[in-house]
Amino acid sequence: MRIFAFKTQRQSAVNQKETPAPEIPRTPLLPSERRAAAGLAAIFSTRMLGLFMVLPVLAIYAHDLPGATPILVGLAIGAYGLTQAIFQIPLGLLSDRIGRKPVIYGGLVLFMIGSGVAAMAESIHWVILGRVIQGSGAIAAAIIALTADLTRDEVRTKGMAAIGISVALSFAAALVLGPVLSRWIGISGIFWLTALLAVVGMLVLAYVVPDPEHSRIHRDAQPVLSQLSSVTRNPTLLRLDSAIFMLHLIMVSLFVVLPLSIQDAGLPLADHWVIYLPAVLLAIVAMVPFIIMAERQGKVRQVLMGSVIALGLSMLGFFVLNQSLWGVGILLLVVFTIFNLLEAVLPSLVSKAAAAGAKGTAMGVFSSAQFIGAFLGGLLGGWAHESFGADAVYLVGALTSVVWVGLVMTMVMPENLARQVIALGDASELDASSLEQRLLAVPGVKEAVIALDDGVAYLKVDSRQLDWARLRTFSSANA
């Protein structure tokens, strides 16, 4: 594939009067694109719902299984993260070779088998094996790639946003549904329900999600093997990868002992939703002002620093107040607010920090770091519980936050640039060098990666200066 990457030498520090952001035309999704986005979001969210529903209940049920020890219980909670991290990028690359849907079907089958193994488990070791198999069906990259195949460049962000929203909602729903369902069907029933959700996902893939006319590599949506080296050497991206790693390490380690603390405080497992539901709902509202501060007011570093400090203090709060239901409820509101906030802000920073045409690879590494964090969160939480007692697990989160503060303090915040993908139509006759000079001459265009074989140009632009009308002529002139 012929790829040409260029950056402007113009400096944003030039003292020019800021102009209002241009009116970028809004293109609606076609019916087929809405159908594809809805179907793939449903597959993604039901799979994540199955993974997360056991999070608030497994710590209690697993301790009664033969062979259970605190460290093995922690491993059972986080084991899915290891195989998810290992197979995330390889299965995405495999989907480039054999097609998106075969990889997604295969991943859902593995998820169904793993759920069945965990449902029939007669010891903690079989639960761990089931969770490992669940995680090996890592289909996120293939789903993102299929979304890119089934949506036009100019509306692709909307399709991706539907998936992101569905994942956030599935996490919130899982924390509430898990304890409620445990009363009716127990932990094995939840695993069987998870297996059923995998079957539902296959049916949605077969009958709702259209088949793509053709698949190609979308550098802003999926990993590219040749870009891994540059992405993993980028200091800002490495700090963001470390941030999502530590966020999920703290969250998963928290759930190794939090359900036990709530139960010891006098609330039966089936009623834990009484604490989770208001905390989850209020957190969604509470995070909005901080997102506005970060994204619109340019206070990203302050929001990040405040979030990490608040998260660390919350972990210390759990250490002190874990026998108080009111205390746990208030602390959960803070933790869920921070979690939702960082789940929105950190990917946005990855998008800004990654070079033009490398967002897909950067997000692939970012996601893998997330799942490694989940795995180590379960493992370290279980180890701390077994070695020093349940309350010590909260200190794991607090100490992790201290390290995280240091990373935020030394991180260079990426420039606030947006991304545009310009379809060039039949670009086989275009001269790359001439095209890049013309693109970089457009006010507001800062970086360009031209993929002639795919007929697209990946751009990073300053939305405040972008001459959208002029940029659009590149697409219309070559369509």
N, C-alpha and C positions, 0 to 999 in steps of 0.2 A: 504494500500500500504506500502511495506517495504522500508523505506528510511533511508540511512545511510550517515551522513555528517561528513567529516573529513577535518582538515587543517594540513598543514605541520608546523613543528616547525622550519624549516630552515629559517634563516634570509637572506634577500636579501643583507644585508650589508656586508656579507662575502667578503673579498677582493679577488675576483677572476677575472682573465682576461676575459673581455667580448668577447663572440664569436659571429660571425655574425648570424643573424636570419636564422633559418633553412628553407630549401625549402619545404614548405607545398604543397602537391599535390593539383592541382586545378581540381576539378571535374565539368564537364559541366552539365547544366540542361538538363534533358530528355525532349523530345517534350511535353509530358503530363505536366511536371512541368512548362515549359515555358507558355503553354496554361493556366494553373491554375494561375500563377503569373500575366500574362497579364490581364486575366479576372477579378481577384480580385482587381488588381490595378485600373482597369477601374471603377469598382463599387465604390471603396473607393474614387477615385478622382472626379467622377461625383457628388457624394453626397456632398463632400466638396466644389466643385464648386458651387453647388446650395446654400449652406450655405453662402459662401463668396461673391457671386455676388451682394447681396443686401448691403454689407458692405459700399461701397463707394457712395451709392445712397439713402439708407433708411433715413439717417439723414435729407435729404432735402424733400423727398416726405412725410414722416410721419408727418411733422409739419403742413401739410395741412389737415390732417384727423380730423374728429370731435373728440373732447375730448383730443386732443394732448397737452401735456405739455412737456417741456424739459426732465423731469425725466421719463415720460412714453415713450418718444422716445428712451432714453437711454436704458430703460428696453426692448423695442422691439428689439433693436440691439443686446443686450447680453442675452436675455431670454433663447435662445437655450442652452447656456452653463450650466444652472442650471440642467435641466433634463438630459443633456448629462452626466454630472458628476454623478448624482444620479444613473443612469441606466447602466453606462459603465461597471462596474465590475459585478453587478448582472446578466446582460444579457450574459456576457462572461461565467459565471458559469452555467447559464441555458443551454447554448449551449453544455456543457459537458453532460447534462442529456437528452435533447430532440434532439440533433443534431445541427450542425452548420447552415445548409441551412434553416431550419424552422425559426431560430432566425433571420437570415439575411433577409429572405422574410418578416417576421413580422416587422422588423425595417424599411425596405423600404416602406412597406404599410403605417406605421405611418408617415414616412417622406413625402410621397405623400399626405396623408390626411392633415397634417399640412400645406403643401405648398398650397393646395387648400383653406383651411380656410383663410390663409393670403391673397391669391389672391382675394377672394370675400369679404374681410374685408371692412366694411363701417365705422369703427371707429378704433382708435388706440388700443382699448382693444382687438378687434378680431385679429389684427396683432400680438399682444403679445401672445394671445392664440395659434395662428398658429405657432409661433416660439417655444413656449413651446412644442407643439406636435412634431414639427420637431426634436427637441433635444431628445425627448423620444425614438426615433428610433436609439438608440446608438449601432451600430453594429460593431464598430472598433475592440473590443476584439474578437468577433466571427469571423470576417474576418481574423484576425491574427492567430487565432486558426485553421481555415480551411486551411490557407496557410501552417501552420506547418503540418497538416494532409496530405497535398498533395505534400510535398517536403521531400526529404531525409535529414537526419541530417546534412550531410556534405555540402549541397547546400542551406540550409534554409536561410542563411544570404542574399543570392542573391535574393530570393523571397521577403524577407522583405524590401530589399533595393529598389526594384521596386515599392513597395507601398509607401515608404518614398519619393522617387523622384516624384511620381505622385501627392502626396499631395502638395509638394512644387510648382510644376508646376501649379496645379489647383488654388492655392492662387494667383500666379502671373497673370494667365489668368483672374481670376475673377475680379481683380482690373481694368483691361483694358476693359473687356467685359461688366461689369456692367453699366458704364456710356454710352457706345455706345448703348447697347440694350435699355436703358431707353428712348432714343430718339425715337426708333421705336415702342416699345411695352409697355413702361411705367413699373411702379413697379409691377402692377398686372400681366403683361405679363411675367416679370422675375420670379414671383412666379409660374405661370402656366408652364413655361419652366422648373423650378425646379421639379415640379410634373412629367413632362414628363421624366426628367432624372432619376427619381426614377423607372419609368416603364422600361426604357432602362436597368437600373441596374438589374431588375428582369429577363429580357430576357437574359442578359449576364450570370446571375447566372444559368438559366435553360439550356441554349444551348451552353455555352462556358466553364464554370467551371465544371470540372469533379466531380463526386460523390466520396468521399473518401471510400476506402475499409473498413476502420475502423477509429474511432476517439479515441484518448487517450489524457491524460493531458500532455502537453509539458511545463515543468516548466521554460524553457527559453523563452517561447513565450506567455504565458497566466497566469492570476492570479490564485493563489491557496489560498483558504480561510485560511488554517492553517498557512500561512506565513505572513498574514497581520500584526499581532502583532509585529513580529520581524522587518519587513520592516518599519513600522511607528515609531519604536524606534531608528532607525539608524540615528545618527545626521547628517552625510553627506548626506544621501538620503533626509532627511527633508529639508536641505538647498537647495538641487537641486529641490525638489518639490516647495519650496517657490520661487525659481528663475523662474521656468516656469509659476507659478501663477502670479508673478509680470510682467513678459514679456507680457503675454496676457492681463492682466489688463491694462497695458499702451497702448498696440496696439488697443484694442477695445475702450477704452476711447478716444483715439486720433480720431477715426473715428466717434465719437459722434458729433464732431464739425468741424473737418478738411474740409469735403465737403462744409460746410457753409462758412468757411473762404475763400476757393478757389473761391466759387461763389461770395462772397462779393468783392474779389479782381478783379473781372471783367471777369472771365472765366465761360461760361455757363456749366451746368452739363454735357451735352452731349459731351463736349470737354475736360472733366477732364482727359481722357485717355492720352492727350498730355503731361500731367505731370507724370502720373503713369507709362506709358510704358517705357520711357527712364530710370526712376529711378529703375524700377523693373529689366530691362535687365542689367544695369550697376552694380546693387547690386550683381547679381549672379557672375559677374567677380570679383568684389571688395572683396568679402568675401574669395576667395581662398587663398591669401597669409596668412590670419589670421588663417585659418584652418590648414595650413601647420605649422605655428608657434605653434599652440596649440598641434597638434597631433604628429608631427615629431620632433619638437625642444623642446618639453616638457615645453612650456611657457603657460600652461593652465591658471594659476592664473593671469598672466599679461594680457592675452587676455580677460579673464572674467572681470577683474577690468577695463581695458580700455574700453570695450564694455559698461559696465553699466554707467561709467562716461560720455562717449560720448552720450549715450541714454538720460541721464538726461540733459546734456547741449543742446541736440537737442530739448527737450521739452521746455526748456527756450527760445531756438531760435524761436520756433513756437509762443511762447507768444509775442515775440518782432516783428517778421517778417511775421506774418500770412497774412498781406495784400500785401506782395510782392510775385508775382508768381515765380520769380527767386529764392527768398529765400526759399519758400516752396519746390520747386523742388530739391534744393541742400540738404535741411534738410531731405526730403523723401529718397533721395539716401543714406544718412547716416543711417536713421532709418531702411530701408529695408535691408541694408547690415548687420546691427547688428542683425536684426530679423532672417535673413537666417543663419547667423553665429551661433547664439545661438540655433536655432532649430536643428543644426547639432551637436554642441559641448555638449549641456546639456544632450541629450539622451545617447551620448557616455560615459559621466561621470557616468550616472546612471548605465549603463552596467558594468563599472569598479567597482563601489562602491557596487553593490548588491552582496550578497553571491552567490556562485555556486549553480545553481538550483533555484535561486530566482529572476532572471531577469524579468520574466513575471509578477510576483506580483509587483515588484518595478516599472515597466513601467505602470502597471495598475493604481497604486496610482499616479504616475507622470502625466498620462493623465487626471485623475480626477481633479488634482490640476490645470492643464491647463484650463479646462473648467470652473471651479469655478472662476478662474481669469477673463475669458471672461465675465462671468455673472456679476461679481462685477465691471468690467471695464465699462460695459454699465450703470449699476446702479449708480456708483459713478460719472461717467462722466455726466450723466443726472442730478444728484443732484447738482453738482458743477455748471453746466450750468444754472440751474433754480435759484440757490441761489446767485451766485456771477457773472454770466455772462459767455459768451462763452469762453473768454480768460482764465478764471480760470481753465478750464478743462486741459489745458496744464500744469498748475502747479501741478495738481494731479499726472501726470506722472513724473514730476521732483522730487516731494517729495517722491514718491514711489522708485525712483532710489537711493535716499539718504539712505533709509532703506536697500535697496539691497546691497549697497556698504559695509555696516556693516556685512551683512551675508557672503559676499565673503571674507572679511578680517578674519573672524573667522572660515572659512571652512577648514577642513583638506582635501587636494586633494587626491583622491584615487590612489592607486598604479596602474601603467600602465600594467595591466594584461589583456590578451585576454581570450576568452571563446572557449571551445571545447566540443562538444557532441560526445561521443563514443558509437556507437551501439555495444552492447555486444552479440547480437544474443540470443540464448536460454540460459538465465542466471539463470534459476531456480535451477540449481545444484551448482551454484557458492557460495563460502563462502564469505560474504561481508567483513568480517574483513581481510581475506587474500587478497582479491582483492584490498582493499583500501591501504594496505601496499605496494603492488606491484605497484599500480598506483602512489603513492606518492614517490616511489623510482625512478620513471622516472625523469631525470633531467628536470627542468622547470615546473613541475606540483606542484602547490601551494595549491589548494583546490580541494576536490572531494565530490560530492554528488551522491550516487549510488542508483538508483531506480531499484531494481531487478525485480519487477513486470512488468516494462516497458522495461527491457532489455537494459538500457542505463546508462552511467555515465556522469554526468555534471562536467566539470572541469574548473578551472581558471588556466591559465598557463602564464609563462614568455616566450614570443616568442623568446627572445634573447638566452635563454638557452634550449629551448624545444628540446628534442630528438624525433622528429616526427616519425622516422622509428620505434623506440622502442614502442612508444605509439600506433602506428597503429597495432602492433601485438596483442593487446588486442581485437581489433575488428575482425581481421582475424582469430584469434585462437578460438573465441567463436561464429563465425557466423554460 
